[in-house]
């Protein structure tokens, strides 16, 4: 006992492997090598702002496991959700001094999101925004929250794409719309002066747009900012399991999220790089800033893309916010973390976009 | 019910807050806002190399909760541990073509770690290495593994500091030794050409050395690479709780790790920035590359330092490896992730150090 004890301690923290030990018991049986993490309590961290503590303290999004049964059920959820978001926007626009103008670009609905002052070095720059919401939520004006923030905090003109969504318009309608707007923007703005950004689904689309621009031999944007991208729609990646029931926004892939993936894919392979861009070829990508949180169900979706970009020789920056679940970094414009996130992304675009 | 249901879904993935819901039940009672994460299984990810899968599949370090009761018990563990590590080194030195020469610098024991070939642009550069091991493990040659790797993969001359440790020499002996070597190196090498790196305790010491260099008005190194730094010794930070019993190396703060912290601190305040550098003033820090893993108990220790450096305007790079627990990124020199880690750190030093 003494010898085994000492030999095992021998390797504690020393960076080498130690002898195989019997796996601890669990019900159901634990697959070989899998970790059985016992029931445990994770307190609200005191290492984030009070505003972020309040967000982290919220209970699970109570509808993470709702699976709508018909197009009508999807639409009812989507419409009510959009109305709730839209109600919050006037105050945010007002505080940040941003105006939002609906328009149509190349036949696609969009919003021109404009800050009160565009500094001279941003006058010939445009950001294209693709919103989040599992490819089904946030139609219309509900799409614009993140665009308002970056316009306001960063002093950029932003075009937010109100792309078509299922149940009426599954893949590839959303991507077709986003690409149509990108092509239209290229007619008036040099590609190097164009940035693309979005969170969650919008992060996945941002990456997929660059993959598609490569396929279509379009000039690539000057820089991109995919936030916690839905880069893998197949529940592949460690944090899908490790952060399950810890992330209070997505909570788990097994519920609304997976149902939305199937609704959007409409029979297409979920591993197609235009749906799950982590499987795409990222050589030649523009400079990229990625953001996630330590509790994010998509932490692996984010770091896997970061590693893949770095392996492809791309200038890729990663930031991971303490204690945050999915996409909480832009939740509250009064939280210092939200200002910090927007300042980082704005600074990254300023550094890398042409003028 | 229908209305509450719809209103709640309304905000799913939409980035806004939803109404407070009753907290789910747990035993013991869950503090307000705390997350009660149920018992769950985290499989070995198939998103990492086979070599890394084998490391991730290992059971808990069986001695994470061993608390030695006397100096004799500490020393017995340390000596046996060191012998086990040293036994692995000849093969690593051989494979990487690195020689290790014991020496004494300013009265401090150290090792000169030299690759077969030092490329011309690295001839006037030196890296100072401070090893990991909870301030108590890895005396002598056992300290050199990480130094051998970066010398071999990166083509750098490395000086690995064999600093004094408790139980005989608690804080500040380790820091005094590391600073004595740094001062000595500055006599022959320009500070801008000097890098400092280390993992875990070595990551914490790397940060603390810059804090102390600032206090002592020494010129600062050209760049630093603190890997998964023990930047907070007080079990403060979300991943101390979120990744508890998930990380198979450190497993939990409540055991060997906390005992080692108290042994080293020897009555000093654990929140002193020279012990827990996350509490230090990081303005003026040199370019910094930080590394962690998604399962790392020190993920928060890493990202908190990253955010703090960025807030202070420092060029700070973060990389987080998929599925990895504490310090597994340099575990196996045959794993692609280990080569990638060393290539990233070597490239960062090459980019930022003077020539």
Contacts between the chains, C-beta under 8 A, distances in Angstrom:
chain1	res1	chain2	res2	distance
A	5	B	63	7.1
A	5	B	66	7.4
A	6	B	76	6.5
A	6	B	77	6.3
A	6	B	80	4.3
A	6	B	81	7.9
A	7	B	80	6.6
A	7	B	84	6.6
A	8	B	61	7.4
A	8	B	62	4.6
A	8	B	63	5.0
A	9	B	63	4.0
A	9	B	66	5.9
A	9	B	77	4.6
A	9	B	80	7.1
A	9	B	81	6.0
A	9	B	256	7.8
A	10	B	77	7.6
A	10	B	80	4.9
A	10	B	81	3.7
A	10	B	82	7.8
A	10	B	83	7.1
A	10	B	84	3.8
A	10	B	85	7.3
A	11	B	61	7.2
A	11	B	81	6.6
A	11	B	84	6.0
A	11	B	85	7.3
A	12	B	61	5.5
A	12	B	63	5.2
A	12	B	64	7.1
A	12	B	66	8.0
A	12	B	77	8.0
A	12	B	81	6.7
A	12	B	134	7.6
A	12	B	137	6.5
A	12	B	256	6.2
A	13	B	132	6.0
A	13	B	133	5.0
A	13	B	134	5.3
A	13	B	137	5.5
A	13	B	138	7.8
A	13	B	200	6.3
A	13	B	201	7.8
A	13	B	249	7.0
A	13	B	250	7.4
A	13	B	326	7.8
A	13	B	327	7.4
A	14	B	81	6.0
A	14	B	84	7.5
A	14	B	85	4.9
A	14	B	132	7.8
A	14	B	133	6.2
A	14	B	137	6.0
A	14	B	138	5.9
A	14	B	142	6.9
A	14	B	145	7.8
A	15	B	85	8.0
A	15	B	132	7.1
A	15	B	145	6.1
A	15	B	146	7.1
A	15	B	199	7.4
A	15	B	327	5.6
A	15	B	328	7.9
A	15	B	330	6.1
A	15	B	331	5.5
A	16	B	84	7.3
A	16	B	85	6.1
A	16	B	88	5.8
A	16	B	145	7.8
A	16	B	331	6.9
A	17	B	55	6.7
A	17	B	58	6.2
A	17	B	331	7.2
A	17	B	332	7.9
A	18	B	58	6.8
A	18	B	61	6.2
A	18	B	62	7.1
A	20	B	58	7.4
A	20	B	59	6.8
A	21	B	59	4.3
A	21	B	60	7.3
A	21	B	62	5.2
A	22	B	59	7.5
A	23	B	59	6.0
A	24	B	59	7.6
A	24	B	60	7.8
A	26	B	39	7.7
A	26	B	41	7.1
A	28	B	41	7.8
A	30	B	41	5.8
A	31	B	41	7.3
A	31	B	43	5.8
A	31	B	44	7.9
A	32	B	44	7.8
A	32	B	57	6.9
A	33	B	43	7.6
A	33	B	44	4.3
A	33	B	53	7.4
A	33	B	56	7.1
A	33	B	57	2.8
A	33	B	58	7.8
A	34	B	41	5.3
A	34	B	42	6.3
A	34	B	43	4.5
A	34	B	44	6.1
A	34	B	57	7.9
A	35	B	41	7.2
A	35	B	42	4.5
A	35	B	245	7.8
A	35	B	246	5.9
A	35	B	248	6.8
A	36	B	39	7.5
A	36	B	40	7.9
A	36	B	41	5.8
A	37	B	37	7.6
A	37	B	39	7.1
A	37	B	40	5.6
A	37	B	41	7.6
A	37	B	42	6.0
A	37	B	245	5.2
A	37	B	246	5.2
A	38	B	39	5.5
A	38	B	245	5.8
A	39	B	26	7.7
A	39	B	36	7.5
A	39	B	37	7.1
A	39	B	38	5.5
A	39	B	39	4.3
A	40	B	36	7.9
A	40	B	37	5.6
A	40	B	241	7.3
A	40	B	244	6.3
A	40	B	245	6.7
A	41	B	26	7.0
A	41	B	28	7.8
A	41	B	30	5.8
A	41	B	31	7.3
A	41	B	34	5.2
A	41	B	35	7.2
A	41	B	36	5.7
A	41	B	37	7.6
A	41	B	241	7.3
A	42	B	34	6.3
A	42	B	35	4.5
A	42	B	37	6.0
A	42	B	238	7.1
A	42	B	241	4.5
A	42	B	242	5.0
A	43	B	31	5.8
A	43	B	33	7.6
A	43	B	34	4.5
A	43	B	241	6.2
A	44	B	31	7.9
A	44	B	32	7.9
A	44	B	33	4.3
A	44	B	34	6.1
A	45	B	237	6.7
A	45	B	238	4.2
A	45	B	300	7.5
A	46	B	236	7.1
A	47	B	236	6.3
A	47	B	237	5.4
A	47	B	238	6.7
A	47	B	300	6.8
A	47	B	304	6.0
A	53	B	33	7.4
A	55	B	17	6.7
A	56	B	33	7.1
A	57	B	32	6.9
A	57	B	33	2.8
A	57	B	34	7.9
A	58	B	17	6.3
A	58	B	18	6.9
A	58	B	20	7.2
A	58	B	33	7.8
A	59	B	20	6.9
A	59	B	21	4.2
A	59	B	22	7.5
A	59	B	23	6.0
A	59	B	24	7.5
A	60	B	21	7.4
A	60	B	24	7.8
A	61	B	8	7.3
A	61	B	11	7.2
A	61	B	12	5.5
A	61	B	18	6.3
A	62	B	8	4.6
A	62	B	18	7.2
A	62	B	21	5.4
A	63	B	5	7.0
A	63	B	8	5.0
A	63	B	9	4.1
A	63	B	12	5.3
A	64	B	12	7.1
A	66	B	5	7.4
A	66	B	9	6.0
A	76	B	6	6.7
A	77	B	6	6.4
A	77	B	9	4.6
A	77	B	10	7.6
A	80	B	6	4.3
A	80	B	7	6.7
A	80	B	9	7.1
A	80	B	10	4.9
A	81	B	6	7.9
A	81	B	9	5.9
A	81	B	10	3.7
A	81	B	11	6.5
A	81	B	12	6.6
A	81	B	14	5.9
A	82	B	10	7.7
A	83	B	10	7.1
A	84	B	7	6.5
A	84	B	10	3.7
A	84	B	11	5.9
A	84	B	14	7.5
A	84	B	16	7.3
A	85	B	10	7.3
A	85	B	11	7.2
A	85	B	14	4.9
A	85	B	15	7.8
A	85	B	16	6.0
A	88	B	16	5.7
A	132	B	13	5.9
A	132	B	14	7.8
A	132	B	15	7.1
A	133	B	13	4.9
A	133	B	14	6.2
A	134	B	12	7.6
A	134	B	13	5.3
A	137	B	12	6.5
A	137	B	13	5.5
A	137	B	14	5.9
A	138	B	13	7.7
A	138	B	14	5.8
A	142	B	14	6.8
A	145	B	14	7.8
A	145	B	15	5.9
A	145	B	16	7.7
A	146	B	15	7.1
A	199	B	15	7.4
A	200	B	13	6.2
A	201	B	13	7.7
A	236	B	46	7.1
A	236	B	47	6.2
A	237	B	45	6.7
A	237	B	47	5.4
A	237	B	322	7.1
A	238	B	42	7.1
A	238	B	45	4.2
A	238	B	47	6.7
A	238	B	294	5.5
A	238	B	295	7.0
A	238	B	322	5.9
A	238	B	323	4.0
A	239	B	294	5.7
A	241	B	40	7.3
A	241	B	41	7.3
A	241	B	42	4.5
A	241	B	43	6.2
A	242	B	42	5.0
A	242	B	243	7.8
A	242	B	246	6.0
A	242	B	294	6.6
A	242	B	295	6.2
A	243	B	242	7.8
A	244	B	40	6.3
A	245	B	35	7.8
A	245	B	37	5.2
A	245	B	38	5.9
A	245	B	40	6.6
A	246	B	35	5.9
A	246	B	37	5.2
A	246	B	242	6.0
A	248	B	35	6.9
A	249	B	13	7.1
A	250	B	13	7.4
A	256	B	9	7.8
A	256	B	12	6.2
A	294	B	238	5.5
A	294	B	239	5.7
A	294	B	242	6.6
A	294	B	299	5.5
A	294	B	300	6.1
A	294	B	303	6.3
A	295	B	238	6.9
A	295	B	242	6.2
A	299	B	294	5.5
A	299	B	320	7.6
A	300	B	45	7.5
A	300	B	47	6.8
A	300	B	294	6.0
A	300	B	322	5.6
A	300	B	323	7.4
A	303	B	294	6.3
A	303	B	320	4.6
A	303	B	321	7.1
A	303	B	322	5.5
A	304	B	47	6.0
A	304	B	322	5.6
A	306	B	319	7.1
A	306	B	320	7.4
A	307	B	319	7.7
A	307	B	321	7.2
A	307	B	322	6.7
A	307	B	340	7.4
A	310	B	319	7.5
A	310	B	340	7.7
A	310	B	344	6.9
A	311	B	340	7.1
A	317	B	317	7.2
A	317	B	318	8.0
A	318	B	317	8.0
A	318	B	318	5.0
A	318	B	319	6.4
A	318	B	320	6.5
A	319	B	306	7.1
A	319	B	307	7.7
A	319	B	310	7.5
A	319	B	318	6.4
A	320	B	299	7.7
A	320	B	303	4.6
A	320	B	306	7.4
A	320	B	318	6.5
A	320	B	320	6.1
A	321	B	303	7.1
A	321	B	307	7.2
A	322	B	237	7.0
A	322	B	238	5.9
A	322	B	300	5.6
A	322	B	303	5.5
A	322	B	304	5.6
A	322	B	307	6.7
A	323	B	238	4.0
A	323	B	300	7.4
A	326	B	13	7.8
A	327	B	13	7.4
A	327	B	15	5.7
A	330	B	15	6.1
A	331	B	15	5.5
A	331	B	16	6.9
A	331	B	17	7.1
A	332	B	17	7.8
A	340	B	307	7.4
A	340	B	310	7.7
A	340	B	311	7.1
A	344	B	310	6.9
